Amino acid sequence: MKYGSLESSDVQILDNPESSLLPVLKRIGYSTETISELLRERSVGLIEAGLQAIRVDFVERIARISNWAGGSICAEGISIESVRWSALLDHMKSPECVYCFALTLGDEFDDLIDERRNRSLFDAYVLDAFGSHVAEYFADCVGKSILASPSLRGLDWSHRFSPGYCDWDLSRGQRTVCQFLQPGRIGIKVLPSGTMIPAKSVSAVMIGAGEAKIRFPCRFCKDTACQYRRAD
């Protein structure tokens, strides 16, 4: 596995395929107790192959917030059109900046899934689950890195959110992020539907403020039936 500007400490946990086995099995509906030894060994082998194909890279950019009226968060070079996320800023003290990033595992990992799909749907299923696990893991690592940035010390941060979350339209949001970050330099492109290529890519935004006691808009959102609703 190769990676761009991530700290080595961020990637050590993935050097051992066994450490990723349990979360991958959970994603495909198995556990270490229910899976056969044969499929367990096969899954570990697939994770090892996946690690060899991963090429992690990301781009990031920070912009100062100018206003958040009218259901949009406006910053230098980007406008996040979301009534619910802009309302979150009303519950923050001194919102200051938008931090945005896009991350990818690279196209070699996509190629590996396609290759294995021609042999076995189980193999492709495991690799797809592994890729999702790794992409989310590294997105968390990138998100946490901003908390330790010396230049932004003292800011409190929202949880990360992506186009498609709440009322931020997926297609329009991904195009907005793409225009802001220009992630083509690390091999990411966005289709008109909002789908990112390579498939195992993540884009996200975080809001930095003087104080952020509420980090998600769920607390004041009236959609109590939302399957993604969470406690702050």
Sequence and secondary structure as in RCSB ss.txt:
>XXXX:A:sequence
MKYGSLESSDVQILDNPESSLLPVLKRIGYSTETISELLRERSVGLIEAGLQAIRVDFVERIARISNWAGGSICA
EGISIESVRWSALLDHMKSPECVYCFALTLGDEFDDLIDERRNRSLFDAYVLDAFGSHVAEYFADCVGKSILASP
SLRGLDWSHRFSPGYCDWDLSRGQRTVCQFLQPGRIGIKVLPSGTMIPAKSVSAVMIGAGEAKIRFPCRFCKDTA
CQYRRAD
>XXXX:A:secstr
 EESS  HHHHGGGSSHHHHHHHHHHHTT  TTTS HHHHHHHHHHHHHHHHH EEEEEEEEEEEEE  TTEEEE
TTEEEE HHHHHHHTTSEEEEEEEEEEEE  HHHHHHHHHHHTT HHHHHHHHHHHHHHHHHHHHHHHHHHHT G
GGTT EE   B TTSTTS HHHHHHHHHHHH GGGGT EE TTS EESSSEEEEEEEEEEE S  SGGGG S TT
 TT    
